Amino acid sequence: MEQLLDILRELHPETDFETETRLVDGGVLASFDIVMLITRIEEEFDVVIPAKDIVPANFNSAEALYALITRIGEQDD
């Protein structure tokens, strides 16, 4: 989780990603941020995020995003 938080903080250091639950719905993450985030996550965590999983619910919080990464990682095993 700390690795993910580091990636998020690089995008928006002013945001408290440990408590924020409306990253997409609240406008913290724009579409370009999400594209960059997906690229970094895929590189750092060695996963591929399917298009069907690129929905606001999976990107509204660090916790939801980490759950997505974990779920995808488990499917690859």
C-alpha positions as CSV (number, residue, x, y, z in Angstrom):
1,M,0.0,0.0,0.0
2,E,2.9,2.4,0.8
3,Q,4.2,2.0,-2.8
4,L,0.8,3.0,-4.1
5,L,0.6,6.0,-1.8
6,D,4.0,7.1,-3.0
7,I,2.8,7.0,-6.6
8,L,-0.4,8.9,-5.8
9,R,1.6,11.6,-3.8
10,E,3.8,12.1,-6.8
11,L,0.7,13.2,-8.8
12,H,-0.9,15.4,-6.1
13,P,1.3,15.9,-3.0
14,E,-1.3,18.2,-1.5
15,T,-3.9,15.4,-1.2
16,D,-4.3,13.2,1.8
17,F,-4.7,9.9,0.0
18,E,-5.0,7.9,3.2
19,T,-8.4,9.5,4.0
20,E,-9.7,10.9,0.6
21,T,-12.6,8.8,-0.7
22,R,-13.7,10.9,-3.7
23,L,-10.6,11.1,-5.8
24,V,-12.5,10.8,-9.1
25,D,-15.9,12.0,-8.0
26,G,-14.4,15.0,-6.2
27,G,-12.2,16.0,-9.1
28,V,-8.9,15.3,-7.5
29,L,-7.9,12.9,-10.2
30,A,-8.5,14.0,-13.8
31,S,-8.5,11.7,-16.8
32,F,-4.8,12.4,-17.6
33,D,-3.9,11.6,-13.9
34,I,-5.7,8.3,-14.2
35,V,-3.8,7.4,-17.4
36,M,-0.5,8.2,-15.8
37,L,-1.6,6.3,-12.6
38,I,-2.5,3.2,-14.6
39,T,0.8,3.2,-16.4
40,R,2.8,3.5,-13.1
41,I,0.7,0.9,-11.4
42,E,1.1,-1.6,-14.2
43,E,4.9,-1.0,-14.2
44,E,5.4,-1.0,-10.4
45,F,3.0,-3.9,-9.5
46,D,3.5,-6.0,-12.7
47,V,-0.3,-6.1,-13.4
48,V,-2.5,-5.2,-16.3
49,I,-5.6,-3.2,-15.4
50,P,-8.4,-4.4,-17.7
51,A,-10.5,-1.7,-19.4
52,K,-13.6,-3.0,-17.6
53,D,-12.0,-2.1,-14.3
54,I,-11.3,1.5,-15.2
55,V,-14.3,2.9,-13.4
56,P,-14.6,5.6,-10.8
57,A,-15.4,3.2,-8.0
58,N,-12.0,1.6,-8.4
59,F,-10.2,4.9,-8.4
60,N,-12.0,7.0,-5.7
61,S,-9.7,6.0,-2.9
62,A,-6.2,4.5,-2.4
63,E,-7.9,1.7,-0.6
64,A,-10.2,0.8,-3.5
65,L,-7.3,1.1,-5.9
66,Y,-5.1,-1.2,-3.8
67,A,-8.0,-3.7,-3.6
68,L,-8.1,-3.7,-7.4
69,I,-4.4,-4.2,-7.7
70,T,-4.5,-7.1,-5.2
71,R,-7.5,-8.7,-6.9
72,I,-5.8,-8.5,-10.4
73,G,-2.6,-9.8,-8.9
74,E,-4.3,-12.8,-7.4
75,Q,-6.0,-13.6,-10.7
76,D,-2.6,-13.7,-12.4
77,D,-1.3,-16.3,-9.9
